[in-house]
């Protein structure tokens, strides 16, 4: 059974996780060090995982490990960091499910996924990804960086003739701050617009 967590619950879990494992909230969040040294999970490179199986990473138990696409680990820093954070999201939210399903390897991972219906699988993945983004972009740090970038973002949007489009302004902010957090601009935009942190910048937000 995949439990549903509200956005507020996911935010609380992200803040609790960071308080326990990265209380300084310095950025970029050292997700690799947290995984290895705070959580005690092995990070195991898997050659051509994405290419061969359309999987960026997966979590296993006994031994407790995160397998990641080797190419990501070696050459795609932001994608690798998000894969780790995504799997940490599963570790926080879905540990019991993985343990009950005895996910010890790639075959067990696919078997466990195959037992979830489409709606459950959608929630399972979305919530782990969303929690991962909240961990990599802590709310207070993300809002502070976004506020600093807002004037430049508004100028960029105005030059493009889109100054009144809040979503485009938010996207411009995401491009300006993503490097600070070592995430892709898509991840930064999801955090700002999807999680509605943009409202803390005086915007109405996607539901406004």
Secondary structure per residue as TSV (DSSP state, phi and psi in degrees):
chain	resnum	aa	ss	phi	psi
A	1	X	-	360.0	123.2
A	2	X	-	-91.6	114.4
A	3	X	-	-77.1	140.6
A	4	X	-	-88.2	135.0
A	5	X	-	-118.7	131.1
A	6	X	-	-69.1	160.9
A	7	X	H	-54.7	-38.1
A	8	X	H	-65.1	-39.2
A	9	X	H	-67.5	-39.5
A	10	X	H	-64.2	-40.3
A	11	X	H	-63.7	-42.1
A	12	X	H	-62.2	-41.7
A	13	X	H	-65.1	-39.4
A	14	X	H	-62.9	-45.0
A	15	X	H	-67.0	-38.9
A	16	X	H	-65.2	-41.2
A	17	X	H	-62.5	-46.8
A	18	X	H	-67.0	-38.4
A	19	X	H	-60.6	-35.9
A	20	X	H	-79.6	-33.1
A	21	X	H	-120.6	-11.4
A	22	X	-	-156.8	63.4
A	23	X	T	-64.6	-25.3
A	24	X	T	-69.2	-22.8
A	25	X	-	57.5	22.7
A	26	X	-	-62.7	149.3
A	27	X	S	-118.8	151.0
A	28	X	S	-69.8	147.9
A	29	X	-	-60.5	126.2
A	30	X	-	-78.8	69.2
A	31	X	H	-61.4	-37.4
A	32	X	H	-63.8	-45.5
A	33	X	H	-64.5	-38.2
A	34	X	I	-62.1	-46.6
A	35	X	I	-59.0	-47.8
A	36	X	I	-78.2	-45.8
A	37	X	I	-101.2	-24.0
A	38	X	I	-96.6	-42.7
A	39	X	S	-90.6	-19.1
A	40	X	-	71.7	27.5
A	41	X	-	-94.7	139.0
A	42	X	E	-75.7	141.0
A	43	X	E	-107.5	116.7
A	44	X	E	-118.5	115.9
A	45	X	E	-69.7	139.6
A	46	X	E	-125.2	110.8
A	47	X	T	-59.3	130.5
A	48	X	T	57.1	30.4
A	49	X	H	-59.8	-46.8
A	50	X	H	-67.6	-44.5
A	51	X	H	-66.7	-42.3
A	52	X	H	-83.9	-32.8
A	53	X	H	-125.5	0.9
A	54	X	S	57.1	41.4
A	55	X	-	-132.8	128.5
A	56	X	S	-82.6	-32.6
A	57	X	E	-171.2	163.3
A	58	X	E	-155.3	156.1
A	59	X	E	-101.1	139.7
A	60	X	E	-132.5	163.0
A	61	X	T	-123.2	145.7
A	62	X	T	53.1	77.3
A	63	X	T	-81.8	154.0
A	64	X	T	-73.4	113.7
A	65	X	E	-148.5	156.7
A	66	X	E	-117.9	117.4
A	67	X	E	-87.8	135.0
A	68	X	E	-132.7	151.8
A	69	X	E	-58.9	126.6
A	70	X	H	-62.5	-37.8
A	71	X	H	-62.1	-40.1
A	72	X	H	-59.9	-49.7
A	73	X	H	-57.1	-38.8
A	74	X	H	-87.4	-30.0
A	75	X	H	-134.3	-6.6
A	76	X	-	-127.4	77.6
A	77	X	H	-58.3	-49.6
A	78	X	H	-66.5	-39.1
A	79	X	H	-67.4	-40.4
A	80	X	H	-61.1	-45.7
A	81	X	H	-61.3	-40.4
A	82	X	H	-70.5	-36.2
A	83	X	H	-59.2	-44.9
A	84	X	H	-60.5	-46.2
A	85	X	H	-64.1	-38.6
A	86	X	H	-60.0	-46.7
A	87	X	H	-69.3	-32.1
A	88	X	H	-63.0	-37.0
A	89	X	H	-57.0	-45.1
A	90	X	H	-62.8	-41.3
A	91	X	H	-60.0	-38.7
A	92	X	H	-74.6	-46.9
A	93	X	H	-88.6	-31.8
A	94	X	S	-127.3	21.9
A	95	X	H	-55.1	-44.4
A	96	X	H	-62.7	-40.8
A	97	X	H	-62.2	-44.5
A	98	X	H	-63.9	-42.3
A	99	X	H	-66.3	-44.2
A	100	X	H	-63.1	-35.0
A	101	X	T	-82.1	-3.7
A	102	X	T	53.2	55.1
A	103	X	-	-81.3	102.0
A	104	X	-	-113.3	-11.4
A	105	X	S	-159.7	-177.2
A	106	X	H	-62.5	-39.1
A	107	X	H	-61.5	-42.5
A	108	X	H	-67.0	-35.1
A	109	X	H	-62.1	-48.8
A	110	X	H	-65.5	-35.6
A	111	X	H	-64.6	-43.9
A	112	X	H	-63.9	-42.1
A	113	X	H	-63.7	-38.9
A	114	X	H	-64.9	-17.9
A	115	X	T	-89.4	-3.9
A	116	X	S	-96.1	137.3
A	117	X	-	-75.8	172.2
A	118	X	H	-59.5	-43.1
A	119	X	H	-66.7	-42.4
A	120	X	H	-64.7	-40.9
A	121	X	H	-65.0	-39.5
A	122	X	H	-61.1	-47.6
A	123	X	H	-64.0	-42.0
A	124	X	H	-55.5	-48.2
A	125	X	H	-77.9	-44.1
A	126	X	H	-60.0	-45.4
A	127	X	H	-68.7	-36.2
A	128	X	H	-67.3	-42.0
A	129	X	H	-63.0	-44.0
A	130	X	H	-63.7	-42.8
A	131	X	H	-64.8	-38.2
A	132	X	H	-59.3	-42.5
A	133	X	H	-64.9	-37.5
A	134	X	H	-66.0	-33.4
A	135	X	H	-72.4	-43.0
A	136	X	H	-72.6	-24.9
A	137	X	S	-123.9	78.1
A	138	X	-	-54.6	139.0
A	139	X	H	-52.6	-53.0
A	140	X	H	-61.7	-43.7
A	141	X	H	-68.0	-39.4
A	142	X	H	-66.1	-44.3
A	143	X	H	-64.6	-41.6
A	144	X	H	-62.1	-44.8
A	145	X	H	-65.0	-39.5
A	146	X	H	-66.0	-40.5
A	147	X	H	-62.9	-39.9
A	148	X	H	-65.8	-32.9
A	149	X	H	-86.9	-13.2
A	150	X	H	-57.2	-45.6
A	151	X	H	-59.0	-44.2
A	152	X	H	-64.6	-38.6
A	153	X	H	-64.5	-40.3
A	154	X	H	-65.0	-39.2
A	155	X	H	-62.2	-43.7
A	156	X	H	-60.9	-44.5
A	157	X	H	-67.4	-38.2
A	158	X	H	-64.2	-41.5
A	159	X	H	-62.6	-30.2
A	160	X	T	-86.6	3.3
A	161	X	T	73.2	21.9
A	162	X	-	-125.9	29.9
A	163	X	T	-60.2	-25.6
A	164	X	T	-90.6	-4.9
A	165	X	-	-89.0	102.7
A	166	X	H	-62.2	-36.8
A	167	X	H	-64.9	-39.3
A	168	X	H	-69.7	-36.6
A	169	X	H	-61.9	-42.7
A	170	X	H	-63.2	-39.2
A	171	X	H	-64.1	-37.5
A	172	X	H	-65.6	-41.3
A	173	X	H	-59.5	-44.9
A	174	X	H	-57.4	-41.7
A	175	X	H	-65.5	-33.0
A	176	X	H	-76.1	-30.2
A	177	X	H	-103.1	-13.9
A	178	X	H	-56.6	-41.7
A	179	X	H	-62.6	-33.6
A	180	X	H	-60.5	-35.5
A	181	X	H	-97.6	-2.9
A	182	X	T	54.5	52.7
A	183	X	-	-130.8	166.0
A	184	X	-	-72.9	159.4
A	185	X	H	-66.3	-26.4
A	186	X	H	-65.4	-41.3
A	187	X	H	-65.7	-42.9
A	188	X	H	-63.4	-40.0
A	189	X	H	-67.6	-39.9
A	190	X	I	-60.4	-40.2
A	191	X	I	-65.4	-43.3
A	192	X	I	-76.0	-46.2
A	193	X	I	-93.5	-48.9
A	194	X	I	-64.2	-40.4
A	195	X	T	-90.5	1.9
A	196	X	T	62.3	30.4
A	197	X	G	-67.0	-18.9
A	198	X	G	-58.4	-25.5
A	199	X	G	-64.0	-27.7
A	200	X	G	-75.8	-4.8
A	201	X	G	-101.5	6.9
A	202	X	T	90.5	9.5
A	203	X	-	-89.7	161.3
A	204	X	-	-77.8	-28.8
A	205	X	-	85.5	174.5
A	206	X	T	-69.7	-20.0
A	207	X	T	-105.2	4.4
A	208	X	-	-75.3	360.0
